[in-house]
Amino acid sequence: MLDFSTSAYYDWLKIKDKRDNKQEKYETAITKIFTGSGNTYGPDRVCGLLRRQGHTASYKRVSSIMKRLGLSSIHNRRRQRSLTDSRNARGKEWPNLVRELDVCEPFQAITSDISYIKTAEGFEYLCKVKDVATGIVLAHTMADNMKAALVTETIKKAKKRWHLPKNCIHHSDLGAQYTAIETQKLLKDLGFQQSFSRAGKPGDNAWSESFFSILKKEAVHWRHFQTRGEARQAIFAYIEGFYNTRRVQKRLGYLSPMEWLSHHTEELLASVA
């Protein structure tokens, strides 16, 4: 009645089963990538990793599948306020050495800032030092206060753990912790150049703003830390166990910061061999 042969129908069934099986494997790959990210990746990063695994991936298709499967990133657009007070630095000459600078080499410039983590025992303050080119968080320190010692301790950790060259640019906002005499002396003793964002221009330190925004969305929001120790463990696990080593970044070719540095180092050694 439908002018459709029995053999053609069974051929169609075979193709359908094959197509359905392929679709199921594709959706499994998407789900695995998404859950492996701690429910943090959106369609863009999922597409990037699918391509690295040899799949074809269009943003529209992946986005549609994720929506149908209920795979929604925990990201939102909440903005964090700055904790560092720059009022005392206004009107002074504090150089911005990274503005319009093409930072493309590891450890050419590092960036630092302070944020807070709420716990049942009170606020924990987090200072981090991050490499601009690779995105690696070189060091972080948490304390129950935000004095200048929080900053200097983090800088010392970064210097001890990584080969930071002389003339490396240390960039921050104009907060009192960074304009403090002890911080300036430490950076000078290490041979670093000190750079500052312009007053009222948080975008001058977008690397730090972006990191803390991601950290809060992926590791802090919707969690209730009962103790300071619990918060410190969670932040350590996120930075060392995920952000530096496994969290892919689009600007790094969908590699994690440590993966990108490893590839960069291998290419550099090959070029001089």
C-alpha positions in Angstrom: 0.0 0.0 0.0 2.9 2.4 0.8 4.8 1.2 -2.3 7.7 0.3 0.1 9.4 -3.2 -0.2 9.9 -5.4 2.8 13.7 -5.6 2.1 14.0 -1.8 1.9 12.2 -1.6 5.3 14.6 -4.0 6.9 17.6 -2.2 5.4 16.2 1.0 6.9 15.9 -0.7 10.3 19.6 -1.7 10.1 20.6 1.8 9.3 18.4 3.2 12.1 19.9 0.9 14.7 23.4 1.9 13.6 22.5 5.6 13.7 20.8 5.3 17.1 23.8 3.4 18.5 26.1 6.1 17.1 23.9 8.8 18.7 23.9 7.1 22.0 27.7 6.9 22.1 27.9 10.6 21.1 25.6 11.5 23.9 27.6 9.3 26.3 30.8 11.2 25.3 29.1 14.5 25.9 27.8 13.4 29.3 31.2 12.0 30.3 33.0 15.3 29.4 30.4 17.4 31.2 30.3 15.3 34.4 34.1 15.1 34.3 34.3 18.9 34.5 32.2 18.9 37.7 29.2 20.2 35.7 31.1 23.3 34.8 31.6 23.1 31.0 29.2 24.7 28.6 28.7 23.6 25.0 31.7 25.5 23.8 34.2 23.6 25.9 32.4 20.3 25.3 32.7 20.9 21.6 36.4 21.6 21.9 37.1 18.3 23.8 34.9 16.3 21.5 37.0 17.5 18.5 40.2 16.6 20.4 38.7 13.1 20.8 38.2 12.8 17.1 34.4 13.6 17.0 32.8 16.2 14.7 31.1 18.7 16.9 28.9 21.8 16.1 28.0 24.2 18.8 24.3 24.1 17.8 24.1 20.3 17.9 26.0 19.9 21.2 24.0 22.7 22.8 20.7 21.0 21.7 21.8 17.6 23.1 23.0 19.1 26.4 19.7 20.9 26.8 17.7 17.8 26.1 19.8 15.8 28.5 19.5 18.5 31.2 23.3 19.1 31.2 23.3 22.8 32.3 26.6 24.5 33.5 26.6 25.8 37.0 27.8 29.2 35.7 25.9 32.3 36.3 26.6 36.0 35.8 27.1 37.0 39.5 29.9 39.6 39.8 32.3 39.8 42.8 33.1 43.0 44.5 36.7 44.0 45.0 38.1 43.6 48.5 41.2 45.8 48.1 40.9 49.4 49.0 42.8 51.7 46.5 41.6 55.1 47.9 45.0 55.9 49.5 46.7 55.3 46.2 44.6 57.7 44.2 46.5 60.7 42.7 49.9 58.9 42.9 52.0 57.7 40.1 51.7 53.9 39.9 52.7 52.5 36.6 50.6 50.1 34.5 53.3 48.0 32.7 50.9 45.5 31.1 48.5 47.8 29.4 48.7 47.1 25.6 51.6 44.6 26.3 51.5 41.4 24.3 52.0 38.8 27.0 52.7 35.6 25.2 55.6 33.9 27.1 55.2 32.0 30.4 56.3 34.0 33.5 56.6 37.2 31.5 53.9 38.7 33.7 52.0 37.4 36.7 48.8 38.8 38.3 47.6 38.8 41.9 44.4 39.7 43.8 42.4 38.9 46.9 38.9 37.5 47.3 36.9 36.0 50.2 35.2 32.7 50.9 32.3 32.6 53.4 32.3 29.9 56.1 30.3 29.3 59.3 33.4 30.4 61.2 33.8 33.7 59.4 35.3 34.9 56.2 38.4 33.3 54.8 40.5 35.5 52.5 42.2 34.0 49.4 45.2 35.6 47.7 46.5 34.0 44.5 49.3 34.6 42.1 48.6 33.5 38.5 50.7 33.4 35.3 49.1 35.5 32.6 50.3 33.5 29.6 49.6 30.0 30.8 46.8 30.7 33.2 48.5 28.6 35.9 47.7 29.5 39.5 51.3 29.6 40.7 50.5 29.9 44.4 47.7 30.7 46.7 47.3 31.4 50.4 44.2 31.6 52.7 44.0 33.3 56.0 41.4 34.9 58.4 42.6 38.3 57.5 43.7 40.3 54.5 46.9 42.0 55.7 49.9 42.6 53.5 51.5 39.4 54.9 48.8 37.5 53.0 50.2 38.9 49.7 53.9 38.6 50.5 53.5 35.0 51.6 51.8 34.1 48.3 54.5 35.8 46.3 57.2 33.9 48.2 55.4 30.6 47.5 55.2 31.4 43.8 58.9 32.3 43.6 59.9 29.1 45.5 57.8 26.8 43.4 58.5 28.2 40.0 61.4 29.7 38.1 60.2 33.3 37.9 62.9 35.4 36.1 64.1 38.8 37.1 62.1 41.6 35.5 59.0 39.5 35.7 56.1 41.9 35.9 53.9 41.5 39.0 50.5 43.2 38.3 47.8 43.9 40.8 45.2 46.6 41.7 46.1 49.6 43.9 45.0 47.9 47.1 46.8 48.8 50.3 48.2 45.3 50.5 50.0 45.8 47.2 51.2 49.3 47.7 52.4 48.4 51.2 56.1 49.1 51.8 56.8 45.4 52.7 55.2 44.2 49.4 57.1 46.7 47.3 60.4 45.8 49.1 59.9 42.1 48.5 59.2 42.5 44.8 62.2 44.8 44.4 64.4 42.3 46.2 63.2 39.6 43.9 64.0 41.7 40.9 60.4 41.9 39.8 58.8 44.9 38.2 55.6 46.1 40.0 52.6 47.1 37.9 49.2 48.4 38.9 45.7 48.7 37.4 44.5 52.3 37.0 42.2 53.5 39.8 38.6 52.5 39.2 39.6 50.2 36.2 39.1 46.6 37.3 39.4 45.5 33.7 43.1 46.3 33.9 43.4 43.1 35.9 40.9 41.0 34.0 43.0 37.9 34.5 42.3 38.0 38.3 38.7 39.1 37.9 38.0 36.2 35.6 39.7 33.6 37.8 37.8 34.6 40.9 34.5 34.7 39.0 35.2 31.2 37.7 36.3 29.9 41.1 33.2 31.2 42.8 30.8 29.8 40.2 32.5 26.4 40.1 33.7 25.7 43.6 32.0 28.1 46.1 28.5 29.1 45.2 25.8 26.8 46.5 28.2 25.3 49.0 28.1 26.0 52.7 31.5 25.6 54.4 31.1 24.8 58.0 34.8 25.4 58.9 37.7 27.3 57.6 39.6 24.0 57.1 36.8 22.7 54.9 37.0 25.8 52.7 40.8 25.6 52.4 40.6 21.9 51.4 38.0 22.7 48.7 39.9 25.6 47.2 43.2 23.6 47.2 41.4 20.6 45.5 39.9 22.9 42.9 43.1 24.8 42.0 45.6 21.9 42.1 43.3 19.1 41.2 41.2 20.7 38.5 41.9 24.2 37.4 45.6 23.9 36.7 45.7 20.3 35.5 42.3 19.4 33.9 40.1 22.5 33.2 40.5 23.3 29.5 40.6 26.8 28.2 39.5 27.9 24.7 42.3 30.4 24.3 44.8 27.6 25.1 43.4 25.4 22.3 41.2 23.4 24.7 44.2 22.4 26.8 44.5 22.8 30.6 47.1 25.4 31.7 49.6 22.7 32.7 49.1 20.9 29.4 49.7 24.1 27.5 52.9 24.8 29.4 54.1 21.3 28.7 53.4 21.6 25.0 55.0 25.0 24.9 58.2 23.7 26.6 58.4 20.8 24.3 58.2 23.0 21.2 60.8 25.4 22.7 63.2 22.6 23.3 62.7 21.2 19.8 63.4 24.5 18.2 66.8 24.8 19.9 67.8 21.2 19.5 
